[in-house]
Amino acid sequence: MAPKKLKSPRLTAELAAEIKALWKHTELNQAQIAAKLGGLNQGRVSEVINGLRYAEVLPSERI
């Protein structure tokens, strides 16, 4: 039996807002943000930061 594949959290508008806030208000890099948010894929973090996903979402006011 093959081991279960670990899944990263689903990207939501709320998570995108948190990514944008962490990027704006901390010194964390994309990989660190991904790890802080429960193992999110670093590529998804990059897409959010660069406006390819959830471009319309503003950064969260809470960090």
C-alpha positions in Angstrom: 0.0 0.0 0.0 1.4 3.4 -1.0 1.8 6.1 1.6 -0.8 8.8 1.6 0.2 12.0 -0.2 0.3 15.0 2.1 -2.0 17.8 1.0 -1.4 21.5 1.4 -4.2 23.7 2.5 -6.7 24.9 -0.1 -6.0 28.5 -1.2 -8.9 30.8 -0.3 -9.5 34.5 -0.4 -8.9 34.7 3.4 -5.6 32.9 3.0 -4.6 35.1 0.1 -5.3 38.2 2.3 -3.0 36.7 5.0 -0.3 36.0 2.5 -0.4 39.6 1.2 -0.2 40.9 4.8 2.7 38.8 5.7 4.6 39.8 2.6 3.9 43.5 3.2 4.5 43.7 6.9 7.2 41.1 7.7 10.6 40.1 6.4 9.5 36.6 5.6 10.3 35.2 2.2 7.8 33.2 0.1 8.9 29.8 1.4 8.7 31.0 5.0 5.2 32.3 4.4 4.2 29.0 2.9 5.6 27.0 5.8 4.0 29.4 8.4 0.6 28.9 6.8 0.6 25.1 7.3 2.7 23.8 4.4 1.1 25.8 1.6 2.8 25.3 -1.7 5.4 28.1 -2.2 4.3 28.5 -5.8 0.8 29.4 -4.7 2.3 32.1 -2.4 4.2 33.5 -5.4 1.1 33.5 -7.5 -0.8 35.5 -4.9 2.0 38.0 -4.3 2.4 38.5 -8.1 -1.3 39.0 -8.7 -1.9 35.8 -10.7 -4.4 34.6 -8.1 -6.8 36.7 -5.9 -5.5 40.0 -7.4 -8.7 41.7 -6.1 -8.1 40.7 -2.5 -6.6 43.3 -0.2 -4.0 42.4 2.5 -5.5 41.3 5.9 -5.4 43.9 8.6 -4.5 41.2 11.2 -1.2 39.4 11.3 
